[in-house]
Amino acid sequence: MKFDKSKILTVVTADQARVGQKGWFGETPSALEKRVEKEPPKVLERVWLSGDRRYIFRTNDDSWSLFYPAPEPTYAERQAQWVKENDVKVGTKVKITRAFTEDEDGSCCGAHNDLVGKTGVVNNISLRNLLICMDNRSMKAVPYFALEVIKEPTYRPFKNAEEFKPYRDDWLTIDGSFFKPYGYNDVGLLVENTQLTWKYVFDTYTFENGTPCGVKI
């Protein structure tokens, strides 16, 4: 990153600083330039705009008179980070949590205030939006900051007959066929006189409603 002295904030331009911003701090332009070259940025925790102060930019360990803001990440970079942190991929279920304006915050999306609370599935991830297949099959380009991932419940295999007992009358399915087991024990299910382990049942069969044949965690 090329150092630009015109971007240094001082007591005169301190109102341009934003608490929570990352950057570098120092007492002279030369010291700032060295820090930019060699040190990671720190977080600006407070700006003293009132009173006669010289050291107006506060970090977690000191106060400084000069602040050099780090470049803000682009929309694409912020979206990529969100996608990574939330393990979002094609097929991920999401909920739209707020309205958004046209191309808000660097995204590439039309304005919408009619989608709040609605859900859909990620159909495509581009640099400046996510294409969501809504429950009504329409496609909407939505910015990442208006989305919340719907966490799918996780399951594990049954441990014994007692855990399976409440489900003994439920239908199981595999490859479009429905059936009920002949019996069950602590090892697993009896299907057509074959003993199946609970692990095998979990990996192979689902209940009629499509959930795994196991216990919700």
Backbone as ProteinMPNN parsed JSONL, in Angstrom:
{"seq_chain_A": "MKFDKSKILTVVTADQARVGQKGWFGETPSALEKRVEKEPPKVLERVWLSGDRRYIFRTNDDSWSLFYPAPEPTYAERQAQWVKENDVKVGTKVKITRAFTEDEDGSCCGAHNDLVGKTGVVNNISLRNLLICMDNRSMKAVPYFALEVIKEPTYRPFKNAEEFKPYRDDWLTIDGSFFKPYGYNDVGLLVENTQLTWKYVFDTYTFENGTPCGVKI", "coords_chain_A": {"N_chain_A": [[0.838, -1.19, 0.0], [0.629, 2.133, -0.958], [1.945, 4.901, 0.727], [0.226, 7.825, 1.634], [0.464, 11.061, 2.391], [-1.543, 12.955, 2.472], [-3.728, 11.733, 3.51], [-3.503, 11.59, 6.206], [-4.935, 12.075, 9.36], [-5.545, 14.73, 11.614], [-5.713, 16.857, 14.556], [-7.227, 18.851, 13.442], [-8.715, 17.631, 11.435], [-10.02, 15.609, 12.703], [-12.697, 14.994, 12.961], [-13.346, 13.467, 10.824], [-12.647, 10.938, 11.367], [-13.633, 7.636, 12.387], [-14.928, 5.885, 15.051], [-13.921, 2.596, 15.749], [-12.812, 2.175, 13.339], [-9.988, 0.915, 11.534], [-6.44, 1.439, 11.546], [-3.319, 3.282, 11.492], [-1.209, 4.754, 13.987], [0.517, 7.641, 15.263], [3.139, 10.103, 15.942], [4.517, 11.596, 14.159], [4.674, 12.175, 10.593], [6.65, 10.58, 9.35], [7.045, 8.509, 11.191], [4.531, 7.342, 11.109], [4.494, 6.422, 8.457], [6.425, 4.383, 8.53], [5.192, 2.605, 10.279], [2.94, 1.889, 8.807], [4.15, 0.447, 6.803], [5.269, -1.73, 8.179], [3.751, -2.695, 10.359], [0.737, -4.248, 11.646], [-2.597, -2.86, 11.338], [-4.266, -0.952, 13.96], [-7.173, -0.658, 16.112], [-9.253, 2.161, 16.204], [-10.382, 3.463, 19.105], [-11.433, 5.64, 20.46], [-12.217, 9.102, 19.98], [-11.096, 12.188, 20.945], [-12.81, 14.917, 20.825], [-13.519, 17.169, 22.162], [-12.372, 19.885, 24.25], [-9.002, 21.043, 24.941], [-6.805, 19.303, 23.508], [-3.937, 17.398, 22.608], [-3.254, 14.751, 22.091], [-5.408, 13.008, 20.614], [-6.447, 10.737, 19.406], [-7.412, 7.633, 20.384], [-6.216, 4.422, 21.191], [-6.289, 0.974, 22.299], [-4.18, 0.976, 24.013], [-2.838, 3.419, 24.131], [-2.587, 7.009, 23.456], [-2.728, 9.23, 20.647], [-1.544, 11.729, 18.306], [-1.765, 11.734, 15.584], [-3.466, 10.041, 12.92], [-3.722, 7.464, 10.6], [-5.904, 6.248, 8.466], [-6.742, 2.871, 7.655], [-7.247, 1.354, 4.425], [-10.636, 0.944, 3.517], [-12.32, -2.2, 3.381], [-13.555, -3.545, 0.309], [-16.943, -3.93, -0.991], [-17.109, -6.467, -2.173], [-15.018, -7.829, -0.879], [-15.906, -7.786, 1.78], [-18.275, -9.236, 1.537], [-17.253, -11.707, 0.707], [-15.867, -12.449, 3.02], [-17.997, -12.715, 4.829], [-19.414, -14.804, 3.61], [-17.546, -16.859, 3.897], [-17.238, -17.013, 6.734], [-19.786, -17.813, 7.478], [-20.126, -20.136, 6.161], [-21.455, -20.264, 3.659], [-23.01, -21.486, 0.765], [-24.018, -22.609, -2.54], [-27.32, -23.617, -2.294], [-27.606, -23.169, 0.406], [-29.851, -22.293, 2.98], [-31.561, -19.251, 3.551], [-32.631, -16.219, 5.222], [-34.256, -13.139, 4.632], [-33.529, -10.214, 6.244], [-33.78, -7.456, 6.378], [-34.765, -4.353, 4.735], [-33.365, -2.957, 1.675], [-31.554, -0.543, -0.232], [-31.157, 0.564, -3.676], [-28.239, -0.709, -5.044], [-26.933, -0.512, -2.592], [-24.315, 0.306, -0.353], [-22.261, -0.46, -2.066], [-23.048, -2.792, -3.265], [-24.673, -4.746, -5.868], [-27.653, -4.499, -6.491], [-31.214, -4.333, -6.843], [-33.568, -2.084, -5.29], [-35.408, -3.11, -2.384], [-38.12, -3.468, -0.22], [-39.961, -5.247, 0.342], [-39.329, -7.817, 0.935], [-38.607, -8.542, 3.443], [-38.308, -10.848, 6.055], [-38.927, -12.995, 4.488], [-37.98, -16.171, 3.038], [-35.469, -18.198, 1.385], [-33.305, -19.918, -0.962], [-29.824, -20.022, -1.555], [-28.815, -19.463, -4.797], [-26.818, -18.606, -6.46], [-23.552, -17.157, -6.113], [-22.2, -14.129, -6.589], [-19.788, -11.487, -7.213], [-20.862, -9.142, -6.126], [-23.349, -9.574, -5.012], [-25.82, -11.923, -3.78], [-27.63, -14.401, -5.4], [-30.86, -15.235, -4.79], [-33.086, -17.877, -4.641], [-36.298, -17.565, -4.116], [-38.962, -18.716, -1.925], [-41.223, -18.741, -3.49], [-40.257, -19.319, -5.953], [-39.246, -17.22, -7.423], [-36.448, -15.179, -8.472], [-34.091, -13.28, -6.69], [-31.729, -10.692, -6.405], [-29.668, -10.153, -3.714], [-28.05, -8.251, -1.167], [-25.332, -9.304, 0.965], [-25.485, -8.319, 3.602], [-28.137, -8.138, 4.198], [-29.007, -10.6, 4.742], [-29.618, -13.61, 6.592], [-28.337, -16.614, 7.718], [-30.128, -19.604, 7.75], [-30.01, -21.842, 10.188], [-29.616, -25.228, 9.853], [-31.063, -28.005, 11.562], [-29.067, -30.38, 13.361], [-28.249, -33.874, 13.433], [-27.834, -37.08, 15.066], [-26.962, -40.608, 15.125], [-29.353, -42.975, 16.514], [-28.86, -44.266, 19.815], [-29.703, -46.522, 21.183], [-32.365, -48.936, 21.78], [-34.267, -47.719, 23.404], [-34.115, -44.993, 22.806], [-35.082, -45.019, 20.215], [-37.667, -45.879, 20.497], [-39.943, -43.985, 20.712], [-40.367, -43.523, 18.02], [-41.204, -45.793, 16.798], [-43.504, -46.396, 15.353], [-43.371, -44.86, 13.133], [-43.021, -44.175, 9.618], [-40.379, -45.271, 7.508], [-38.092, -44.379, 4.88], [-36.51, -45.102, 1.727], [-34.981, -44.566, -1.328], [-37.462, -43.867, -2.464], [-39.217, -45.786, -1.55], [-41.441, -46.87, 1.041], [-41.611, -48.043, 4.386], [-42.078, -49.989, 7.407], [-40.038, -50.948, 10.147], [-39.351, -54.414, 11.032], [-38.67, -54.885, 13.617], [-36.78, -53.814, 16.525], [-33.749, -53.255, 18.39], [-31.141, -52.86, 20.869], [-28.954, -52.785, 19.213], [-29.783, -52.018, 16.673], [-32.008, -51.687, 13.843], [-34.346, -54.188, 12.695], [-34.71, -55.275, 9.565], [-36.439, -56.897, 7.166], [-35.581, -59.351, 8.254], [-32.936, -58.792, 8.573], [-30.255, -57.603, 10.48], [-29.607, -54.3, 11.203], [-27.255, -51.796, 11.962], [-27.465, -48.921, 14.154], [-25.952, -46.802, 13.187], [-25.697, -47.425, 10.455], [-28.372, -47.298, 9.714], [-28.869, -44.581, 10.175], [-27.214, -43.41, 8.234], [-28.384, -44.281, 5.914], [-31.243, -44.344, 5.776], [-34.252, -42.318, 5.897], [-36.826, -40.585, 7.774], [-40.357, -40.435, 6.992], [-40.953, -37.752, 6.651], [-38.647, -36.723, 5.651], [-36.527, -36.125, 7.355], [-33.403, -37.11, 8.911], [-32.914, -40.494, 10.028], [-32.594, -40.452, 13.036], [-31.486, -38.809, 16.081], [-32.352, -35.518, 16.896], [-30.003, -33.009, 17.561]], "CA_chain_A": [[0.0, 0.0, 0.0], [1.415, 3.358, -1.055], [1.649, 5.872, 1.79], [-0.25, 9.11, 1.105], [0.427, 12.005, 3.509], [-2.785, 13.731, 2.474], [-4.768, 10.97, 4.21], [-3.27, 11.647, 7.653], [-5.9, 12.87, 10.115], [-4.957, 15.464, 12.734], [-6.719, 17.486, 15.405], [-8.073, 19.692, 12.588], [-9.593, 16.787, 10.607], [-10.388, 14.45, 13.522], [-14.113, 14.662, 12.811], [-13.475, 12.51, 9.727], [-12.338, 9.603, 11.891], [-14.79, 6.886, 12.854], [-14.606, 4.889, 16.077], [-14.022, 1.248, 15.206], [-11.973, 2.148, 12.146], [-8.627, 0.433, 11.719], [-5.424, 2.278, 10.936], [-2.038, 3.391, 12.176], [-1.146, 5.934, 14.846], [1.875, 8.112, 15.52], [3.344, 11.509, 16.283], [5.095, 12.28, 12.998], [4.384, 11.472, 9.335], [7.655, 9.545, 9.068], [6.76, 7.361, 12.063], [3.34, 6.715, 10.553], [4.845, 5.694, 7.231], [7.123, 3.146, 8.909], [4.214, 1.673, 10.856], [2.117, 1.393, 7.703], [4.956, -0.523, 6.057], [5.745, -2.882, 8.947], [2.888, -3.137, 11.453], [-0.697, -4.385, 11.341], [-3.372, -1.716, 11.844], [-4.961, -1.062, 15.235], [-8.538, -0.136, 16.092], [-9.493, 3.454, 16.838], [-11.394, 3.22, 20.129], [-12.078, 6.872, 20.899], [-11.695, 10.36, 19.449], [-11.36, 13.279, 21.889], [-13.082, 16.106, 20.021], [-13.762, 18.32, 23.039], [-11.242, 20.268, 25.087], [-7.731, 21.39, 24.308], [-6.003, 18.09, 23.597], [-3.026, 17.105, 21.512], [-3.328, 13.321, 21.805], [-6.862, 12.88, 20.515], [-6.835, 9.429, 18.862], [-7.166, 6.659, 21.443], [-6.269, 2.983, 20.937], [-6.465, 0.261, 23.567], [-3.002, 1.07, 24.883], [-2.173, 4.722, 24.14], [-3.248, 8.092, 22.721], [-1.843, 9.722, 19.606], [-1.977, 12.983, 17.679], [-1.977, 11.503, 14.158], [-4.137, 8.78, 12.59], [-3.734, 7.158, 9.176], [-6.9, 5.172, 8.313], [-6.492, 1.784, 6.712], [-8.259, 1.316, 3.357], [-11.831, 0.166, 3.84], [-12.52, -3.334, 2.469], [-14.607, -3.359, -0.685], [-18.13, -4.761, -0.77], [-16.791, -7.844, -2.555], [-14.182, -8.416, 0.172], [-16.742, -8.009, 2.962], [-19.189, -10.341, 1.25], [-16.468, -12.947, 0.702], [-15.598, -12.787, 4.418], [-19.267, -13.177, 5.395], [-19.686, -16.12, 3.02], [-16.617, -17.812, 4.518], [-17.541, -17.166, 8.148], [-21.084, -18.472, 7.646], [-20.109, -21.372, 5.354], [-22.546, -20.139, 2.701], [-22.755, -22.084, -0.546], [-25.25, -22.858, -3.288], [-28.172, -24.541, -1.547], [-27.781, -22.709, 1.785], [-31.126, -21.616, 3.234], [-31.352, -17.924, 4.14], [-33.79, -15.369, 5.5], [-33.98, -11.723, 4.403], [-33.803, -9.605, 7.548], [-34.044, -6.016, 6.322], [-34.88, -3.736, 3.417], [-32.111, -2.403, 1.175], [-31.731, 0.382, -1.341], [-30.475, 0.173, -4.91], [-26.763, -0.715, -5.016], [-26.513, -0.041, -1.268], [-23.011, -0.053, 0.207], [-21.378, -1.053, -3.067], [-23.604, -4.018, -3.832], [-25.329, -4.589, -7.165], [-28.987, -5.031, -6.208], [-32.318, -3.405, -6.882], [-34.131, -1.77, -3.972], [-36.522, -3.952, -1.95], [-38.589, -3.421, 1.164], [-41.069, -6.205, 0.376], [-38.798, -9.173, 1.106], [-38.22, -8.753, 4.843], [-38.953, -11.984, 6.7], [-39.107, -14.104, 3.555], [-36.855, -17.104, 2.996], [-35.143, -18.783, 0.097], [-32.091, -20.735, -1.048], [-28.766, -19.418, -2.375], [-28.727, -20.074, -6.122], [-25.531, -18.225, -7.044], [-22.803, -16.153, -5.362], [-21.359, -13.318, -7.461], [-18.919, -10.597, -6.444], [-21.534, -8.018, -5.474], [-24.642, -9.962, -4.467], [-26.15, -13.345, -3.795], [-28.901, -14.634, -6.079], [-31.659, -16.073, -3.909], [-34.311, -18.469, -5.159], [-37.271, -17.413, -3.054], [-39.879, -19.843, -1.776], [-42.204, -18.72, -4.589], [-39.465, -19.628, -7.148], [-38.689, -16.022, -8.06], [-35.038, -14.954, -8.191], [-33.818, -11.932, -6.22], [-30.346, -10.37, -6.045], [-29.741, -9.611, -2.355], [-26.729, -8.045, -0.56], [-25.078, -10.215, 2.083], [-25.821, -7.738, 4.903], [-29.576, -8.256, 4.415], [-29.299, -12.03, 4.839], [-29.284, -14.395, 7.782], [-28.335, -18.04, 7.391], [-31.037, -20.446, 8.544], [-29.229, -22.986, 10.647], [-30.31, -26.499, 9.778], [-30.828, -28.85, 12.737], [-28.14, -31.499, 13.175], [-28.738, -35.133, 13.981], [-26.886, -38.168, 15.307], [-27.654, -41.9, 15.141], [-29.9, -43.468, 17.775], [-27.88, -45.029, 20.595], [-30.264, -47.772, 21.677], [-33.792, -49.152, 21.515], [-35.078, -46.772, 24.175], [-34.176, -43.732, 22.051], [-35.892, -45.192, 19.002], [-39.016, -46.309, 20.855], [-41.012, -43.042, 20.343], [-40.515, -43.462, 16.57], [-41.388, -47.163, 16.319], [-44.636, -46.486, 14.425], [-43.153, -43.952, 12.007], [-42.579, -44.779, 8.365], [-39.035, -44.977, 7.021], [-38.057, -44.373, 3.42], [-35.249, -45.169, 0.995], [-35.186, -44.667, -2.78], [-38.874, -43.735, -2.816], [-40.022, -46.857, -0.946], [-41.785, -46.627, 2.436], [-41.807, -49.287, 5.145], [-41.849, -49.955, 8.847], [-39.14, -52.056, 10.501], [-39.938, -55.567, 11.686], [-38.39, -54.776, 15.038], [-35.588, -53.036, 16.859], [-33.085, -53.612, 19.649], [-30.079, -51.901, 21.184], [-27.987, -52.758, 18.123], [-30.334, -51.263, 15.557], [-33.299, -52.118, 13.317], [-34.489, -55.436, 11.958], [-35.378, -55.01, 8.296], [-36.49, -58.14, 6.381], [-34.748, -60.334, 8.964], [-31.533, -58.37, 8.574], [-29.92, -56.685, 11.573], [-28.895, -53.111, 10.757], [-26.789, -50.97, 13.08], [-28.042, -47.575, 14.181], [-25.132, -45.957, 12.311], [-26.083, -47.722, 9.082], [-29.725, -46.763, 9.542], [-28.743, -43.119, 10.099], [-26.576, -43.036, 6.971], [-29.083, -44.848, 4.757], [-32.689, -44.14, 5.756], [-34.845, -41.126, 6.488], [-38.232, -40.72, 8.102], [-41.254, -40.062, 5.906], [-40.919, -36.295, 6.449], [-37.367, -36.351, 5.06], [-35.469, -35.926, 8.337], [-32.587, -38.312, 9.114], [-33.392, -41.487, 10.994], [-31.723, -40.272, 14.189], [-31.918, -37.901, 17.138], [-31.973, -34.13, 16.675], [-29.106, -32.517, 18.604]], "C_chain_A": [[0.878, 1.246, 0.0], [0.975, 4.364, 0.001], [1.31, 7.221, 1.172], [-0.424, 10.076, 2.273], [-0.883, 12.781, 3.591], [-3.912, 13.01, 3.225], [-4.579, 10.978, 5.726], [-4.32, 12.557, 8.301], [-5.217, 13.467, 11.334], [-6.082, 16.023, 13.6], [-7.683, 18.325, 14.568], [-9.1, 18.849, 11.822], [-10.104, 15.567, 11.375], [-11.847, 14.045, 13.365], [-14.365, 13.712, 11.643], [-13.205, 11.082, 10.178], [-13.605, 8.949, 12.43], [-14.345, 5.837, 13.878], [-14.879, 3.494, 15.529], [-13.223, 1.065, 13.929], [-10.601, 1.577, 12.493], [-7.656, 1.372, 11.013], [-4.162, 2.289, 11.763], [-1.965, 4.734, 12.902], [0.3, 6.332, 15.069], [1.908, 9.585, 15.843], [3.946, 12.306, 15.143], [4.727, 11.507, 11.733], [5.38, 10.357, 9.04], [7.431, 8.3, 9.919], [5.533, 6.61, 11.558], [3.68, 5.872, 9.33], [5.54, 4.377, 7.544], [6.149, 2.122, 9.476], [3.322, 1.069, 9.771], [2.848, 0.29, 6.956], [5.182, -1.821, 6.83], [4.758, -3.456, 9.97], [1.445, -3.335, 10.998], [-1.466, -3.196, 11.916], [-4.002, -2.023, 13.192], [-6.348, -0.43, 15.108], [-8.603, 1.199, 16.824], [-10.653, 3.288, 17.822], [-12.085, 4.482, 20.635], [-11.408, 8.067, 20.238], [-12.093, 11.475, 20.406], [-11.574, 14.563, 21.09], [-13.311, 17.351, 20.867], [-12.517, 18.621, 23.867], [-9.992, 20.542, 24.276], [-6.789, 20.214, 24.464], [-5.087, 17.969, 22.383], [-3.17, 15.642, 21.089], [-4.802, 12.919, 21.768], [-7.344, 11.525, 19.992], [-6.435, 8.332, 19.848], [-7.267, 5.222, 20.923], [-6.418, 2.283, 22.283], [-5.28, 0.416, 24.504], [-2.339, 2.452, 24.928], [-3.029, 5.752, 23.407], [-2.234, 8.738, 21.791], [-2.399, 11.011, 18.999], [-2.253, 12.819, 16.185], [-2.6, 10.127, 13.928], [-4.167, 8.626, 11.066], [-4.694, 5.985, 8.95], [-6.469, 4.108, 7.31], [-7.566, 1.805, 5.627], [-9.448, 0.45, 3.781], [-11.943, -1.012, 2.88], [-13.668, -3.057, 1.511], [-15.82, -4.211, -0.335], [-17.805, -6.223, -1.069], [-15.97, -8.541, -1.476], [-15.01, -8.716, 1.421], [-17.723, -9.154, 2.739], [-18.455, -11.676, 1.29], [-16.166, -13.402, 2.131], [-16.852, -13.341, 5.09], [-19.607, -14.578, 4.892], [-18.813, -17.183, 3.68], [-16.986, -18.081, 5.963], [-18.834, -17.942, 8.392], [-21.225, -19.741, 6.819], [-21.275, -21.385, 4.363], [-22.126, -20.718, 1.361], [-24.072, -22.213, -1.285], [-26.063, -23.918, -2.55], [-28.395, -24.135, -0.109], [-29.109, -21.967, 1.928], [-30.866, -20.301, 3.97], [-32.691, -17.22, 4.355], [-33.384, -13.918, 5.267], [-34.449, -10.943, 5.63], [-34.105, -8.117, 7.497], [-34.181, -5.548, 4.884], [-33.511, -3.215, 2.976], [-32.405, -1.538, -0.047], [-30.929, -0.077, -2.55], [-28.964, 0.352, -4.766], [-26.214, -0.24, -3.664], [-25.134, -0.576, -0.884], [-22.106, -0.776, -0.791], [-21.87, -2.355, -3.659], [-24.165, -3.736, -5.226], [-26.7, -5.237, -7.055], [-30.028, -3.943, -6.426], [-32.855, -3.174, -5.484], [-35.303, -2.695, -3.664], [-36.846, -3.676, -0.493], [-39.734, -4.408, 1.371], [-40.605, -7.634, 0.628], [-38.478, -9.514, 2.553], [-39.025, -9.902, 5.456], [-39.129, -13.18, 5.795], [-37.826, -14.943, 3.468], [-36.643, -17.643, 1.592], [-33.845, -19.567, 0.191], [-31.087, -20.033, -1.955], [-28.646, -20.183, -3.684], [-27.391, -19.773, -6.791], [-24.887, -17.15, -6.173], [-21.899, -15.421, -6.336], [-20.555, -12.349, -6.6], [-19.691, -9.569, -5.626], [-22.963, -8.321, -5.037], [-24.743, -11.477, -4.39], [-27.513, -13.48, -4.457], [-29.686, -15.658, -5.265], [-32.89, -16.575, -4.653], [-35.32, -18.455, -4.009], [-38.218, -18.613, -3.013], [-40.937, -19.892, -2.872], [-41.54, -18.922, -5.95], [-38.962, -18.402, -7.898], [-37.234, -15.861, -7.633], [-34.814, -13.498, -7.799], [-32.337, -11.793, -5.908], [-30.375, -9.619, -4.715], [-28.32, -9.393, -1.829], [-26.558, -8.922, 0.679], [-25.565, -9.659, 3.408], [-27.318, -7.753, 5.187], [-29.994, -9.71, 4.617], [-28.875, -12.619, 6.179], [-29.379, -15.864, 7.411], [-29.295, -18.777, 8.329], [-30.28, -21.706, 8.914], [-30.08, -24.257, 10.604], [-30.041, -27.308, 11.045], [-29.86, -29.977, 12.401], [-28.66, -32.722, 13.92], [-27.57, -36.078, 14.261], [-27.651, -39.487, 15.286], [-28.29, -42.176, 16.512], [-28.827, -44.292, 18.487], [-28.393, -46.402, 20.981], [-31.758, -47.836, 21.372], [-34.664, -48.128, 22.224], [-35.201, -45.436, 23.441], [-35.07, -43.855, 20.832], [-37.372, -45.434, 19.303], [-40.11, -45.304, 20.47], [-41.291, -42.985, 18.837], [-40.894, -44.816, 15.961], [-42.535, -47.315, 15.318], [-44.494, -45.554, 13.226], [-42.69, -44.717, 10.778], [-41.156, -44.336, 8.052], [-39.055, -45.05, 5.498], [-36.633, -44.479, 2.903], [-35.589, -45.372, -0.474], [-36.662, -44.664, -3.162], [-39.777, -44.804, -2.251], [-40.241, -46.569, 0.53], [-42.044, -47.96, 3.137], [-41.676, -49.008, 6.635], [-40.963, -51.147, 9.203], [-39.898, -53.189, 11.187], [-39.756, -55.492, 13.205], [-37.139, -53.945, 15.269], [-35.036, -53.512, 18.195], [-31.962, -52.611, 19.891], [-29.015, -51.804, 20.093], [-28.487, -51.895, 16.971], [-31.692, -51.789, 15.14], [-33.205, -53.506, 12.694], [-35.323, -55.133, 10.721], [-35.281, -56.263, 7.43], [-35.509, -59.165, 6.938], [-33.255, -60.029, 8.914], [-31.304, -57.375, 9.701], [-29.088, -55.532, 11.031], [-28.471, -52.295, 11.968], [-27.439, -49.596, 13.007], [-27.263, -46.631, 13.286], [-25.513, -46.169, 10.84], [-27.469, -47.155, 8.777], [-29.679, -45.249, 9.357], [-28.198, -42.691, 8.748], [-27.423, -43.385, 5.753], [-30.548, -44.46, 4.649], [-33.071, -42.767, 6.302], [-36.264, -41.462, 6.927], [-39.065, -40.2, 6.933], [-41.213, -38.57, 5.611], [-39.577, -35.805, 5.916], [-36.242, -36.11, 6.052], [-34.675, -37.215, 8.521], [-33.178, -39.226, 10.18], [-32.421, -41.471, 12.186], [-32.304, -39.268, 15.153], [-31.452, -36.485, 16.809], [-31.13, -33.652, 17.861], [-29.514, -31.109, 19.01]], "O_chain_A": [[1.757, 1.399, 0.848], [-0.215, 4.644, 0.151], [2.021, 7.704, 0.29], [-1.357, 9.929, 3.062], [-1.282, 13.213, 4.672], [-4.935, 13.618, 3.538], [-5.407, 10.429, 6.454], [-4.556, 13.673, 7.838], [-4.419, 12.809, 12.003], [-7.253, 15.702, 13.4], [-8.841, 18.492, 14.95], [-10.222, 19.298, 11.588], [-10.567, 14.601, 10.769], [-12.202, 12.891, 13.604], [-15.475, 13.205, 11.488], [-13.5, 10.129, 9.456], [-14.53, 9.63, 12.872], [-13.485, 5.005, 13.591], [-15.923, 3.239, 14.928], [-12.985, -0.06, 13.489], [-10.117, 1.741, 13.613], [-7.997, 2.013, 10.02], [-3.951, 1.431, 12.62], [-2.578, 5.717, 12.485], [1.198, 5.49, 15.068], [0.875, 10.236, 15.998], [3.9, 13.536, 15.143], [4.49, 10.3, 11.799], [4.997, 9.303, 8.533], [7.6, 7.176, 9.445], [5.502, 5.379, 11.579], [3.206, 4.745, 9.191], [5.274, 3.365, 6.896], [6.256, 0.927, 9.197], [2.991, -0.116, 9.816], [2.236, -0.689, 6.526], [5.278, -2.891, 6.23], [4.922, -4.597, 10.402], [0.985, -2.667, 10.072], [-1.019, -2.59, 12.89], [-4.244, -3.18, 13.534], [-6.65, 0.244, 14.124], [-8.072, 1.343, 17.925], [-11.779, 3.005, 17.413], [-13.189, 4.413, 21.176], [-10.207, 8.058, 19.968], [-13.279, 11.691, 20.656], [-10.605, 15.225, 20.719], [-13.299, 18.466, 20.346], [-11.714, 17.732, 24.15], [-9.946, 20.296, 23.071], [-6.051, 20.134, 25.446], [-5.432, 18.39, 21.279], [-3.205, 15.327, 19.9], [-5.369, 12.534, 22.791], [-8.524, 11.199, 20.122], [-5.249, 8.133, 20.111], [-8.259, 4.845, 20.299], [-6.649, 2.938, 23.299], [-5.361, 0.03, 25.67], [-1.382, 2.648, 25.676], [-4.056, 5.418, 22.816], [-1.042, 8.793, 22.093], [-3.576, 11.334, 19.163], [-2.904, 13.672, 15.582], [-2.303, 9.171, 14.645], [-4.581, 9.532, 10.344], [-4.332, 4.84, 9.219], [-5.907, 4.413, 6.258], [-8.689, 2.236, 5.889], [-9.275, -0.637, 4.333], [-11.691, -0.855, 1.686], [-14.643, -2.402, 1.878], [-15.74, -5.104, 0.509], [-18.182, -7.114, -0.307], [-16.198, -9.716, -1.188], [-14.844, -9.763, 2.047], [-17.974, -9.949, 3.645], [-18.963, -12.657, 1.835], [-16.203, -14.598, 2.423], [-16.781, -14.32, 5.832], [-20.037, -15.434, 5.664], [-19.284, -18.278, 3.987], [-17.044, -19.236, 6.385], [-18.961, -18.645, 9.394], [-22.294, -20.35, 6.773], [-21.989, -22.38, 4.24], [-21.019, -20.469, 0.884], [-25.132, -21.954, -0.716], [-25.549, -24.988, -2.223], [-29.276, -24.684, 0.552], [-29.449, -21.121, 1.102], [-30.053, -20.245, 4.893], [-33.715, -17.568, 3.766], [-32.292, -13.509, 5.66], [-35.62, -11.005, 6.005], [-34.63, -7.562, 8.463], [-33.778, -6.234, 3.945], [-32.609, -3.051, 3.797], [-33.363, -1.768, -0.785], [-30.119, -0.999, -2.454], [-28.482, 1.428, -4.412], [-25.144, 0.367, -3.61], [-24.835, -1.756, -1.068], [-21.284, -1.605, -0.403], [-21.177, -2.963, -4.474], [-24.126, -2.598, -5.695], [-26.893, -6.379, -7.47], [-29.749, -2.762, -6.215], [-32.62, -3.983, -4.587], [-36.092, -3.029, -4.547], [-35.96, -3.654, 0.36], [-40.388, -4.416, 2.413], [-41.404, -8.567, 0.542], [-38.116, -10.65, 2.858], [-40.254, -9.925, 5.386], [-39.448, -14.271, 6.267], [-36.736, -14.469, 3.787], [-37.519, -17.555, 0.732], [-33.349, -19.845, 1.283], [-31.457, -19.508, -3.005], [-28.408, -21.391, -3.692], [-26.889, -20.569, -7.584], [-25.581, -16.332, -5.569], [-20.944, -15.999, -6.856], [-20.643, -12.398, -5.373], [-19.24, -9.163, -4.555], [-23.713, -7.398, -4.72], [-23.874, -12.206, -4.868], [-28.447, -12.755, -4.115], [-29.245, -16.791, -5.073], [-33.643, -15.788, -5.225], [-35.21, -19.23, -3.058], [-38.266, -19.417, -3.944], [-41.489, -20.955, -3.157], [-42.175, -18.723, -6.985], [-38.303, -18.55, -8.927], [-36.832, -16.34, -6.572], [-35.284, -12.588, -8.482], [-31.749, -12.645, -5.241], [-31.023, -8.579, -4.597], [-27.462, -10.255, -2.019], [-27.533, -9.241, 1.359], [-26.015, -10.421, 4.264], [-27.736, -7.418, 6.296], [-31.184, -10.021, 4.658], [-27.909, -12.18, 6.802], [-30.383, -16.308, 6.854], [-29.266, -18.587, 9.545], [-29.951, -22.528, 8.059], [-31.129, -24.34, 11.243], [-28.919, -27.304, 11.553], [-29.845, -30.47, 11.272], [-29.402, -32.615, 14.896], [-26.464, -35.89, 13.753], [-28.875, -39.485, 15.417], [-27.825, -41.674, 17.535], [-27.994, -44.932, 17.845], [-27.612, -47.347, 21.097], [-32.333, -46.918, 20.788], [-35.694, -47.717, 21.692], [-36.265, -44.817, 23.451], [-35.743, -42.896, 20.455], [-38.226, -45.212, 18.444], [-41.136, -45.728, 19.937], [-42.324, -42.464, 18.417], [-40.903, -44.964, 14.739], [-42.542, -48.255, 14.523], [-45.398, -45.469, 12.395], [-42.054, -45.766, 10.881], [-40.775, -43.19, 8.294], [-39.92, -45.694, 4.904], [-35.683, -44.018, 3.535], [-36.386, -46.243, -0.822], [-37.068, -45.376, -4.08], [-40.991, -44.747, -2.447], [-39.337, -46.078, 1.206], [-42.619, -48.881, 2.557], [-41.227, -47.942, 7.055], [-41.114, -52.228, 8.634], [-40.928, -52.977, 11.827], [-40.59, -55.979, 13.968], [-36.524, -53.44, 14.329], [-35.75, -54.089, 19.016], [-31.857, -51.614, 19.176], [-28.255, -50.836, 20.057], [-27.725, -51.139, 16.368], [-32.452, -52.283, 15.974], [-32.148, -53.938, 12.235], [-36.497, -54.778, 10.822], [-34.192, -56.652, 7.007], [-34.72, -59.762, 6.206], [-32.42, -60.894, 9.177], [-32.065, -56.42, 9.861], [-28.01, -55.738, 10.475], [-29.253, -52.123, 12.903], [-27.899, -49.162, 11.951], [-27.855, -45.738, 12.678], [-25.636, -45.209, 10.078], [-27.699, -46.601, 7.702], [-30.362, -44.7, 8.492], [-28.671, -41.71, 8.174], [-27.201, -42.842, 4.671], [-31.051, -44.266, 3.543], [-32.325, -42.144, 7.058], [-36.835, -42.474, 6.519], [-38.533, -39.598, 6.0], [-41.41, -38.154, 4.47], [-39.384, -34.601, 5.744], [-35.1, -35.908, 5.637], [-35.211, -38.303, 8.31], [-33.851, -38.777, 11.107], [-31.559, -42.339, 12.325], [-33.479, -38.913, 15.059], [-30.284, -36.278, 16.479], [-31.495, -33.863, 19.018], [-28.883, -30.51, 19.881]]}, "name": "protein", "num_of_chains": 1, "seq": "MKFDKSKILTVVTADQARVGQKGWFGETPSALEKRVEKEPPKVLERVWLSGDRRYIFRTNDDSWSLFYPAPEPTYAERQAQWVKENDVKVGTKVKITRAFTEDEDGSCCGAHNDLVGKTGVVNNISLRNLLICMDNRSMKAVPYFALEVIKEPTYRPFKNAEEFKPYRDDWLTIDGSFFKPYGYNDVGLLVENTQLTWKYVFDTYTFENGTPCGVKI"}
